[in-house]
Amino acid sequence: MRVIEGGGVTYPEGFFATGVACGIKQNGKKDLAIVCSEDSAAVAGVFTTNAVKGHSLQVTMEHIKNGYASAVIINSGNANACVGEEGYKNAKEMARYASELLECSPEEILIGSTGVIGVPLNMEAVLTGIDEAVSGMEPDGGHDAVEAIMTTDTIPKEIAVEFEIQGVKVVIGGMAKGSGMIHPNMATMIGIITTDVNISRKLLEKALKDVVKRTFNRISVDGDTSVCDMVLALANGLADNPGIVAEDKDYDEFKKALEFVCTYLARLIAKDGEGATKLIEIIAEGASSEDDAYKVVSAVAKSPLVKTAIFGEDANWGRIITAVGYSGANIDPQKIDINIGDIAVCRNGAAVPFDEEEASKTLARDEIKIYIKLNNGEFSDRMWTCDFSYDYVKINGSYRS
């Protein structure tokens, strides 16, 4: 498998994209994106579990039952959520309008919206933007598309990889947005995965759900789960490989590459957490069940006290073991070992001497690993998060202004 330098969603065969500024964002930045397949593509999706769902998301969840899609339209700056019947009608109108321009059925258009909740879309601007996007999409337009879906993101998040399946070179591309209101299942994020692999829709859906569980649903910035969030995968089959129709070695190779792409994007989301200065990977081993392992990493990842200690470069491991203790997992406190990087700070649930200066050097890095050994079973899990800085409060205290 080879990472394609500068790659993104349009690097698989037959995909086009662009991003435009249609006036949703007051700062004049790009705010509407399109990703389009030359041929109708098999599609799969994973969506937020929040009971409140944005209107654009509702429409996409309906349309995806069709099993195939031609394009995804995403606007940023406005979540199109919690505005009543008008929001649903607007999302349907976006799909209808785009389908006429692309000469496909409205059910083949998927819609995404991200931004402020409770504000109606300016549909005149949106429809003008769709017109401009459809007429301007290009095979190298992925960079503009990823820029157009950003809200509080500080960096674009995109990747493409090339590998071989069934004797044919194939590509998986991807882009994502997300920076705050991040926690499973799912967060304020949108991910679009594209591939030219010929794979059955059923196996595409299975692979995506399995991979998302270990990647996009293993990131946390602030413990909040939003209302507009989704990951979509489109496979148009234009690589002309014979076809993946069984869970065999070819399926495993595809899934491995898909997980690489999703892991890369998920880590970037956690690293780009609002105001973040450090990426933190929390690894729990030796749990008595899969659920217990998840409870431990989740509790530590969303602990404000752990996250502020990491920001302050303070090896206050007591906050870590405290989060493990209230996680709800089945644990024996006297068996717990904790490492911050290579430094042992806790053994058998008790403090051990360590070099504070070395610990500070470890915590000064921009990527930090916390290892928690429960010594209570055979299950493990991991989650990525980030530190809490002063800027997180500043960003979220003035989000609408």
C-alpha positions as CSV (number, residue, x, y, z in Angstrom):
1,M,0.0,0.0,0.0
2,R,1.3,3.4,-1.0
3,V,0.2,6.8,0.4
4,I,-0.4,9.2,-2.5
5,E,1.3,12.5,-1.9
6,G,-1.3,15.3,-1.8
7,G,-4.1,12.7,-2.4
8,G,-7.8,13.1,-1.5
9,V,-11.3,12.2,-2.5
10,T,-10.8,12.6,-6.2
11,Y,-7.8,10.4,-6.6
12,P,-9.8,7.2,-7.2
13,E,-10.9,6.8,-10.8
14,G,-14.1,8.6,-11.8
15,F,-14.5,11.1,-8.9
16,F,-14.8,14.9,-9.2
17,A,-15.2,17.6,-6.6
18,T,-14.9,21.2,-5.8
19,G,-15.7,23.7,-3.0
20,V,-17.2,27.2,-3.4
21,A,-18.1,30.2,-1.3
22,C,-21.9,30.8,-1.6
23,G,-22.3,33.2,1.3
24,I,-23.3,31.0,4.2
25,K,-20.2,31.9,6.1
26,Q,-20.0,35.6,6.9
27,N,-16.2,35.6,6.4
28,G,-16.4,34.8,2.7
29,K,-14.6,31.5,3.0
30,K,-15.7,28.4,1.0
31,D,-18.8,26.9,2.5
32,L,-20.3,24.4,0.0
33,A,-18.7,21.3,-1.4
34,I,-19.6,18.6,-3.9
35,V,-18.1,15.1,-4.4
36,C,-19.4,13.4,-7.4
37,S,-18.9,10.0,-9.1
38,E,-18.8,9.6,-12.8
39,D,-21.0,6.5,-12.5
40,S,-23.5,5.7,-9.8
41,A,-21.6,4.3,-6.8
42,A,-22.5,1.7,-4.2
43,V,-22.8,3.6,-0.9
44,A,-22.7,2.9,2.8
45,G,-23.0,5.2,5.8
46,V,-22.6,5.4,9.6
47,F,-24.5,8.1,11.4
48,T,-24.7,9.9,14.8
49,T,-26.6,8.0,17.5
50,N,-27.9,11.3,18.9
51,A,-31.7,11.2,19.1
52,V,-31.7,14.7,17.7
53,K,-30.8,14.6,14.0
54,G,-30.2,17.5,11.6
55,H,-32.6,17.7,8.6
56,S,-29.9,17.2,6.0
57,L,-28.8,14.0,7.9
58,Q,-32.4,12.8,8.0
59,V,-32.7,13.1,4.2
60,T,-29.4,11.3,3.7
61,M,-30.5,8.5,6.0
62,E,-33.6,8.1,3.8
63,H,-31.8,8.3,0.4
64,I,-29.0,5.9,1.4
65,K,-31.5,3.1,1.6
66,N,-31.5,3.3,-2.3
67,G,-28.1,1.7,-2.0
68,Y,-26.4,3.9,-4.7
69,A,-25.4,7.5,-4.9
70,S,-24.1,9.9,-7.6
71,A,-23.0,12.8,-5.4
72,V,-22.7,14.2,-1.9
73,I,-23.4,17.9,-1.3
74,I,-22.2,19.4,2.0
75,N,-22.6,22.9,3.3
76,S,-20.7,24.3,6.3
77,G,-21.5,27.3,8.5
78,N,-25.1,26.1,9.1
79,A,-26.1,22.8,10.5
80,N,-29.6,22.9,9.0
81,A,-30.8,21.4,12.3
82,C,-33.7,22.1,14.7
83,V,-35.5,24.6,12.4
84,G,-38.7,22.6,11.9
85,E,-40.3,21.4,8.7
86,E,-38.5,24.1,6.7
87,G,-35.1,22.4,7.3
88,Y,-36.3,19.1,6.0
89,K,-37.9,20.7,2.9
90,N,-34.7,22.6,2.2
91,A,-32.6,19.5,2.4
92,K,-34.9,17.8,-0.1
93,E,-34.8,20.8,-2.3
94,M,-31.0,20.7,-2.3
95,A,-31.1,17.1,-3.4
96,R,-33.8,17.7,-6.1
97,Y,-31.9,20.7,-7.5
98,A,-28.6,18.9,-7.7
99,S,-30.2,15.8,-9.2
100,E,-31.6,17.9,-12.1
101,L,-28.1,19.4,-12.8
102,L,-26.5,15.9,-12.6
103,E,-29.3,14.1,-14.5
104,C,-29.9,11.5,-11.8
105,S,-32.7,10.8,-9.3
106,P,-32.9,12.9,-6.1
107,E,-32.4,9.7,-4.1
108,E,-28.9,9.5,-5.5
109,I,-27.9,12.8,-3.9
110,L,-26.8,12.7,-0.3
111,I,-26.7,15.9,1.8
112,G,-24.5,17.0,4.7
113,S,-24.7,20.2,6.7
114,T,-22.4,21.4,9.6
115,G,-22.3,24.5,11.6
116,V,-24.6,26.5,13.8
117,I,-27.8,24.8,15.0
118,G,-31.2,26.5,14.9
119,V,-30.7,28.9,12.0
120,P,-32.5,28.4,8.6
121,L,-30.5,28.0,5.5
122,N,-30.3,30.8,3.0
123,M,-31.6,28.7,0.2
124,E,-31.0,31.3,-2.5
125,A,-27.3,31.2,-1.7
126,V,-27.2,27.5,-1.3
127,L,-28.9,26.8,-4.7
128,T,-26.6,29.3,-6.4
129,G,-23.6,27.5,-4.7
130,I,-24.8,24.1,-6.0
131,D,-25.0,25.5,-9.5
132,E,-21.5,26.9,-9.3
133,A,-20.1,23.7,-7.7
134,V,-21.7,21.3,-10.3
135,S,-20.3,23.4,-13.2
136,G,-16.9,23.8,-11.6
137,M,-16.1,20.3,-10.2
138,E,-12.8,18.9,-11.4
139,P,-10.7,15.7,-11.1
140,D,-8.4,17.7,-8.8
141,G,-11.0,19.6,-6.9
142,G,-10.8,17.6,-3.7
143,H,-8.6,20.2,-2.0
144,D,-11.2,22.9,-2.5
145,A,-14.0,20.5,-1.3
146,V,-12.2,19.7,2.0
147,E,-11.7,23.4,2.6
148,A,-15.4,24.1,2.0
149,I,-16.5,21.6,4.8
150,M,-14.3,23.1,7.5
151,T,-15.8,25.0,10.4
152,T,-13.5,25.5,13.4
153,D,-10.9,23.2,11.8
154,T,-7.4,24.7,11.5
155,I,-6.1,22.1,9.0
156,P,-7.6,20.3,6.0
157,K,-7.9,16.5,6.5
158,E,-7.5,14.4,3.4
159,I,-5.6,11.3,2.2
160,A,-5.5,8.8,-0.6
161,V,-3.8,5.4,-0.8
162,E,-3.0,3.0,-3.7
163,F,-2.8,-0.7,-3.4
164,E,-3.5,-3.9,-5.5
165,I,-6.5,-6.1,-5.4
166,Q,-7.2,-9.0,-7.7
167,G,-4.2,-8.0,-9.9
168,V,-5.6,-4.4,-10.4
169,K,-4.3,-1.2,-8.9
170,V,-7.0,0.5,-6.9
171,V,-7.3,3.7,-4.8
172,I,-9.2,4.7,-1.6
173,G,-9.4,8.5,-1.0
174,G,-10.9,10.4,1.9
175,M,-11.6,13.7,3.5
176,A,-13.0,14.7,6.8
177,K,-13.9,17.7,9.0
178,G,-14.1,17.9,12.7
179,S,-12.5,19.8,15.6
180,G,-15.0,20.2,18.4
181,M,-18.1,18.6,19.9
182,I,-16.3,15.3,19.3
183,H,-17.2,12.0,21.0
184,P,-18.7,8.7,19.9
185,N,-21.1,7.9,18.5
186,M,-20.6,10.0,16.3
187,A,-19.2,13.5,16.8
188,T,-19.3,16.9,15.0
189,M,-17.5,15.4,12.0
190,I,-18.3,14.5,8.4
191,G,-16.2,12.0,6.6
192,I,-16.4,11.1,2.9
193,I,-14.5,8.0,1.7
194,T,-14.3,7.3,-2.1
195,T,-12.9,4.3,-3.9
196,D,-12.8,2.9,-7.4
197,V,-12.8,-0.7,-6.1
198,N,-15.6,-3.0,-7.3
199,I,-17.1,-4.3,-4.1
200,S,-20.6,-5.4,-3.2
201,R,-22.7,-2.8,-1.4
202,K,-23.3,-5.3,1.4
203,L,-19.5,-5.8,2.0
204,L,-18.8,-2.1,1.7
205,E,-21.3,-1.5,4.4
206,K,-19.9,-4.2,6.7
207,A,-16.3,-3.0,6.2
208,L,-17.2,0.6,6.9
209,K,-19.1,-0.2,10.1
210,D,-16.4,-2.4,11.4
211,V,-13.7,0.2,10.6
212,V,-15.6,3.2,11.9
213,K,-16.0,1.4,15.3
214,R,-12.2,1.3,15.7
215,T,-11.4,4.7,14.2
216,F,-13.9,7.6,14.0
217,N,-15.8,6.2,17.0
218,R,-12.6,6.1,19.0
219,I,-11.9,9.8,19.1
220,S,-13.0,12.3,21.7
221,V,-12.3,16.0,22.1
222,D,-14.9,17.2,24.6
223,G,-17.3,14.4,25.3
224,D,-20.2,15.8,23.2
225,T,-22.0,14.0,20.4
226,S,-23.6,16.2,17.8
227,V,-26.6,16.0,15.5
228,C,-25.3,16.2,12.0
229,D,-22.6,13.7,11.8
230,M,-21.8,10.9,9.4
231,V,-19.2,8.9,7.5
232,L,-20.1,7.9,3.9
233,A,-18.3,5.5,1.6
234,L,-18.8,5.5,-2.1
235,A,-17.4,2.7,-4.4
236,N,-17.9,3.2,-8.1
237,G,-16.1,0.0,-9.4
238,L,-14.2,1.9,-12.1
239,A,-11.0,0.2,-11.3
240,D,-12.5,-2.8,-13.0
241,N,-11.2,-5.4,-10.6
242,P,-13.3,-8.6,-11.0
243,G,-15.2,-7.8,-7.8
244,I,-15.2,-8.4,-4.0
245,V,-18.2,-10.4,-3.2
246,A,-17.0,-12.6,-0.3
247,E,-15.1,-12.1,3.0
248,D,-11.9,-13.4,1.5
249,K,-8.3,-12.2,1.3
250,D,-9.3,-9.5,-1.1
251,Y,-11.9,-8.2,1.3
252,D,-9.3,-8.3,4.0
253,E,-6.9,-6.2,1.9
254,F,-9.6,-3.7,1.1
255,K,-10.6,-3.4,4.8
256,K,-7.0,-3.0,5.9
257,A,-6.5,-0.1,3.5
258,L,-9.9,1.4,4.5
259,E,-8.9,1.3,8.2
260,F,-5.6,3.0,7.4
261,V,-7.4,5.9,5.7
262,C,-10.0,6.2,8.5
263,T,-7.3,6.0,11.2
264,Y,-5.3,8.7,9.5
265,L,-8.3,11.0,9.3
266,A,-9.6,10.2,12.8
267,R,-6.2,11.0,14.4
268,L,-6.1,14.3,12.5
269,I,-9.5,15.2,13.9
270,A,-8.4,14.5,17.5
271,K,-5.1,16.3,16.9
272,D,-7.0,19.3,15.6
273,G,-9.3,19.5,18.5
274,E,-10.4,23.0,19.3
275,G,-7.5,24.8,21.0
276,A,-5.5,21.5,21.2
277,T,-1.7,21.5,21.6
278,K,-1.3,17.7,22.0
279,L,-2.6,14.4,20.5
280,I,-3.2,11.8,23.3
281,E,-3.6,8.1,22.6
282,I,-5.1,6.2,25.5
283,I,-4.5,2.4,25.5
284,A,-6.2,0.0,27.9
285,E,-5.1,-3.6,28.1
286,G,-6.0,-6.6,30.2
287,A,-9.7,-5.8,30.6
288,S,-12.2,-8.5,31.6
289,S,-14.5,-7.7,28.6
290,E,-14.5,-5.6,25.4
291,D,-17.1,-3.3,27.0
292,D,-14.8,-2.7,30.1
293,A,-11.9,-1.8,27.9
294,Y,-14.0,0.8,26.1
295,K,-15.4,2.2,29.3
296,V,-11.8,2.8,30.6
297,V,-10.4,4.5,27.5
298,S,-13.6,6.6,27.1
299,A,-13.6,7.8,30.7
300,V,-10.0,8.8,30.6
301,A,-10.3,10.4,27.2
302,K,-13.2,12.7,28.2
303,S,-11.9,13.6,31.7
304,P,-11.3,17.4,31.8
305,L,-8.9,16.9,34.7
306,V,-6.7,14.5,32.7
307,K,-6.8,16.7,29.6
308,T,-5.9,19.9,31.5
309,A,-3.1,18.1,33.3
310,I,-1.7,17.0,29.9
311,F,-2.0,20.6,28.7
312,G,-0.1,21.8,31.8
313,E,2.5,19.0,31.3
314,D,1.8,17.8,34.8
315,A,2.3,14.0,35.3
316,N,-0.7,13.9,37.7
317,W,-1.5,10.2,37.1
318,G,-3.9,10.2,40.0
319,R,-6.4,11.8,37.6
320,I,-6.0,8.9,35.3
321,I,-6.6,6.2,37.8
322,T,-9.6,8.2,39.2
323,A,-11.2,8.2,35.8
324,V,-10.6,4.4,35.5
325,G,-12.3,4.0,38.8
326,Y,-15.5,5.8,37.9
327,S,-15.6,4.4,34.4
328,G,-18.0,1.7,35.4
329,A,-15.6,-1.0,34.3
330,N,-15.1,-4.2,36.3
331,I,-11.6,-3.6,37.7
332,D,-9.4,-4.5,40.6
333,P,-7.7,-1.2,41.7
334,Q,-4.8,-3.1,43.2
335,K,-3.9,-4.6,39.8
336,I,-3.7,-1.4,37.8
337,D,-0.4,-0.3,36.1
338,I,-0.1,3.1,34.4
339,N,2.6,4.4,32.1
340,I,2.9,7.9,30.6
341,G,4.9,7.2,27.5
342,D,7.8,5.0,28.7
343,I,7.6,6.3,32.2
344,A,6.0,4.0,34.9
345,V,4.0,6.1,37.3
346,C,1.8,3.5,38.9
347,R,2.2,-0.2,39.7
348,N,-0.4,-2.4,41.4
349,G,-2.6,0.7,42.0
350,A,0.1,2.5,43.9
351,A,2.7,5.3,43.2
352,V,6.2,4.4,42.1
353,P,9.1,6.8,42.1
354,F,9.7,8.5,38.7
355,D,11.8,11.3,37.3
356,E,9.6,14.4,37.2
357,E,11.9,16.1,34.8
358,E,11.8,13.2,32.3
359,A,8.0,13.1,32.7
360,S,7.8,16.8,31.9
361,K,9.9,16.2,28.7
362,T,7.5,13.4,27.7
363,L,4.5,15.6,28.3
364,A,6.1,18.4,26.3
365,R,5.8,16.3,23.1
366,D,2.9,17.0,20.7
367,E,1.9,13.3,20.7
368,I,1.6,11.4,24.0
369,K,0.6,7.8,24.9
370,I,-1.0,6.7,28.1
371,Y,-0.9,3.0,28.9
372,I,-3.3,1.5,31.4
373,K,-2.9,-2.2,32.2
374,L,-5.8,-3.6,34.2
375,N,-4.3,-7.1,34.5
376,N,-7.9,-8.4,34.8
377,G,-8.5,-10.2,31.4
378,E,-7.6,-10.4,27.7
379,F,-9.4,-7.5,26.1
380,S,-8.0,-4.1,25.0
381,D,-9.1,-0.9,23.4
382,R,-7.7,2.5,22.5
383,M,-8.9,6.1,22.0
384,W,-7.4,9.3,20.7
385,T,-8.1,12.6,22.4
386,C,-6.4,15.9,22.9
387,D,-5.6,18.3,25.7
388,F,-7.8,21.1,27.0
389,S,-6.2,24.5,26.6
390,Y,-7.3,28.1,27.3
391,D,-8.2,28.5,23.7
392,Y,-10.9,25.8,23.8
393,V,-13.0,28.0,26.1
394,K,-12.3,31.0,23.9
395,I,-13.4,29.2,20.7
396,N,-16.6,27.8,22.1
397,G,-17.5,30.9,24.1
398,S,-17.8,32.9,20.9
399,Y,-18.8,30.2,18.4
400,R,-21.8,32.0,16.9
401,S,-20.1,35.4,16.7
